[in-house]
């Protein structure tokens, strides 16, 4: 069972890094900080992150929570309330929360022998 959750943790982190670096690109990075469609670009980038969480976990609600959390965290960074390092730490913390939720939900719903959707 531990191997399943280590795999899920790796996939969540990997999806975050892919979505935050190569899939964001310079255009989206700049556009979510300034410009007439700044908020739209911020929401679009965060939606990509939410989709990544939904695909990895198979849970649309966690994907929507990630979308909201990522938007909030990135907006704080854009406004200068957090540093880049704090921004990344908060994003990783969110992944730990999603993983913890899945672990608790699986344990209480199905017992410790549960298998994740992608296994």
N, C-alpha and C positions, 0 to 999 in steps of 0.2 A: 504494500500500500504506500509506503513512504516514497518508493520510486515513482509512483503516479504523481504525487504532489511535487516532487522535485522536478519532474518533467513539466508539469503545469507552471511551476514558478519560472523555469527557464523559458518556456514559451511566452509567458506574460512579459517577462523582462525583454526578451528578444523582440517581441512585437512592439513594445514601447520604443525601443531604440531604433528599430526600422522606421516606425511612424514618426518619431521625433527628429530624425536626422535625414536619411535619404528621401523619404516620402514627403517631408516638409519642404525642403529646398529653400533656396535664398529668397525667391519671390514670395512664398507664403510667410516665411519668417519676417521679412520686411513689411509685407502688407498687413499682417495682424498687429503690427506696432503703430502704423500710421497710414493715413490715406482715407479716402471717402468711404471705403467699404471695410474699414478696419475690423469692426465687430463681426461682420460676415466672415471674413477670413479667419478670425479667431475661432468662431463657431465651426467653420469648415475643418480647420486643423484638429480641433477637439473631437469633432465627429469621426474623423479618421481614426483617432485614438480609441474612441468608444467602439467603433466597428472592430478594431483589432481585439479588444477585450471580449466582445461578444463572440467573435469567431473562435478565439482560443478556448473560452470557457463554455461555449454553447448556451450562454445565458444572456438573453436580451436585456434583462433588468440591470445586470452588472455592466453591460455595455452602455446603457443610458446613464447609470451612475458615474461611470468613467467619463462620459461626455461632459456631464455637469461639473465633475471635480476638475477635469483637465482645463475646462474653460475658466473656472474660478482661479485655479493655480496660475495659469498663464496670464490672466488679467492682472493678478497681483504682481507678477514679474514685469509686465509692461508698464505698470504704474510705479515701479521702483520700490515696491514694498518688500520684495524678496530678491535675493541674489540668484544667479544662475545655479549655484550649488544647492541652495535651499529649494529652488524650483524642482530640480531633479530629485532631490531627497523626498520631497512631497509626492512626486509622481510614483516613485518606487514604494513609498509608504502605502499609497492607494493600492498598488498591486498586492502588497502583503495583506491588506484588509480584505480584498476580494478573495485571495487564497484562503485566509482564515475563515471567512464566511463559508466558502465551499467545503472546507474541511469539517467545520461544525455542522453544517446542514447535512452533509453526507453521513456523518457519524450518527446524528440523531434520527435521521430519516431511514437509513438503510443498514446501519451498523458499520463496523470498521472494514468490512470486506467489499465495500462498494467499488465500482469501476467507473472511471470517468467516461464521458460520451465519446471521446476520441480513441479509447482503448479497444 
